[in-house]
Amino acid sequence: MVVRFSGGDNAGHTVVNPYGDFKLHLIPSGIFYPRVVCIISNGMVINPSVLIDEIDQLNQRGVDTSGLFISDRVHLVMPYHVLLDGLEEKSRGGKALGTTGKGIGPAYADKAARVGIRAGDLLDKEAFLERLCSILDYKNVILTKVYGVSPLSLETIYGQYCQYGERLAPYIRETTIMVEETLTREELVLLEGAQGTLLDPDFGTYPYTTSSSPLAGGGCLGAGLSPTKIDRILGVFKAY
């Protein structure tokens, strides 16, 4: 089992194998091995559109993605996250943070503020609509009153994300149990991080950091397992 535990599509992993050259932003690198279960875990934030495109690209090149699962607790990048990411970065002027503009930071901010939307929410359309209504009302106030831009359409976002939910429903699971059961069987679980140590929000070059922990310790919360379960840590160095 391979579990990606942090970040979003702001990070990319290049994989070269007999299938070809791939740049994966969300899906764990173990997806190319048929017997390996791959999990997008609760510590990540995902843009459903990007994930679906990634799945389609893999399928078109002969890669089986039936072993992929998405935590029902993973938070979603919404259209207002992407829009606010760009507006906030622009407002910083010469003190910009260098964000990728993909809405990752705002999505994690909403997670901490308890106003995020999770993958599991897409499975109940009525509950999803109710939650989206209250959140979007607040976001539109910020967009119109603070930044002076047009509000986002509830109907458009709701319809779009319902379609995403229908497409991703077969992949969405309670993945924490899957990880625990794999460990109980004494099978290998590899936690796949993203980015690097100096981008950690606590121990990195703050404020020029990312919004989730890329450290090995972040894998515990990000993958939903006990720290005592990690018995080996591999550091990766990139040559420039």
Order of alpha helices (4+ residues) and beta strands (2+ residues): beta-beta-beta-beta-beta-alpha-beta-beta-alpha-alpha-alpha-alpha-beta-alpha-beta-alpha
